[in-house]
Amino acid sequence: MVNIFFIGLVSFFTDVSTEMIYPIIPLFLISALGATPALLGIIEGVAESLASLLKVYSGYITDKFQKKKSLAFIGYSAGILSKIALIFAGSWVGVLGARMIDRIGKGIRTSPRDVLVCDSADKKNMGKAFGLHKSLDMAGAALGILIAYFLVKSSSGNFDYKNLFLIAIIPAGLGLCMFFFIKEKKDHCPIEPRETFWKNLKCIDGQLKLYLLVVFIFTLGNSSNTFLLLKAKAIGFDDSTVILLYFIYNITASILSLPLGRLSDKIGRKKLLVTGYFVFTAVYFGFAFSFNQPFMIGMFVLYGVYTAMIAGVERAYVAEISPKNLKGTMLGLQSTVAGIALLPASIIAGVLWTAFGSSIPFVFGACLSFVAAVILLIFMKKHNVSRINDDSKIIYRVCAVNKKSF
């Protein structure tokens, strides 16, 4: 678990850097640059989708060359470049460019990082391992948001955004320093000849295919968190308090990620995943019809509970049912499927907000989340992890031998 702790510290410091500026960007775009919610949806959708679409390729490279640590380092380095780009950004186009650099880095680093966590974990405690990582990740996000809150609060309306972007480079650099303490597990088994990933889709476990479909349906209604911040502002929270609400969400997820990850090791991933999607349904309906501030605070807390139930647990689930030699690819594929849905999700949310008001995007998201939960509840089977891993290896070898069948 020591290795996982240092991997978590990389994410901790990186998220301090990222979240110092993330909740401020939508407020800056709307207030200072005159961007509309629809334009905001396009910016966030393009940036996040780009990250997700890169993850499957990054995962494939991870599996092929086994350079997990080096690839993750390159991805995390992009965080510093994105802050520099923000310093020189003078319009929403510049902000989009900076967000794209940051998300490209995320797309590169996520799959190799998750494989590093997986390699460092005991098979019986996979949920605990990913829960610990997610806990540190969200703790860094919470600290970054808290720093942003106090900086904005003390500015008295004369906040210098470029100073914040400059300060955010420091924790990003500290995160890179943590790589000196991470040990990479080397796989000395001979690398089997493989086809390109897309020719091996038939080798994916049926339940993983089902889960990828569920991820797509769910993500189509799960728009960017920037819309949650805009919703809070729409019902009367000022800019600094909106940032504090985002802190409440992150600290809740940080506190609960590890215990809920452990719980998934004991009761199974399915119960946590299904419950998490139902909680998301309740949260989005809450955001849709929340017209007072105390209730909105409660929704941000519950949103943190949902994140703690899903984020680490779904990665543990995907890692468990993936063939050993395709773990990076499968973890990347899960994120890529989400990315394919994320661009239309944010655009749809922005258009619905602009055309019909702030409640409709959340109603749309709640309905899709409910559908995703029902599909998981009815069709997702309880897995014997050791049997599935054995079966997946056999299936993959058969597919590799019979290349012409593809």
Secondary structure, DSSP 8 states (H G I E B T S, - for coil): -HHHHHHHHHHHHHHHHHHHHTTHHHHHHHHTS---HHHHHHHHHHHHHHHHHHHHHHHHHHHHH--HHHHHHHHHHHHHHHHHHHHT--SHHHHHHHHHHHHHHHHHHHHHHHHHHHHTS-GGGHHHHHHHHHHHHHHHHHHHHHHHHHHHHTTTT---HHHHHHHTHHHHHHHHHGGGG-------S-------GGGGGGGS-HHHHHHHHHHHHHHHH---THHHHHHHHHTT--HHHHHHHHHHHHHHHHHHHHHHHHHHHHH-HHHHHHHHHHHHHHHHHHHHT--SHHHHHHHHHHHHHHHHHHHHHHHHHHHHTS-GGGHHHHHHHHHHHHHHHHHHHHHHHHHHHHHH-SSHHHHHHHHHHHHHHHHHHHH-----HHHHHHHHHHHHHHHHHTGGG-
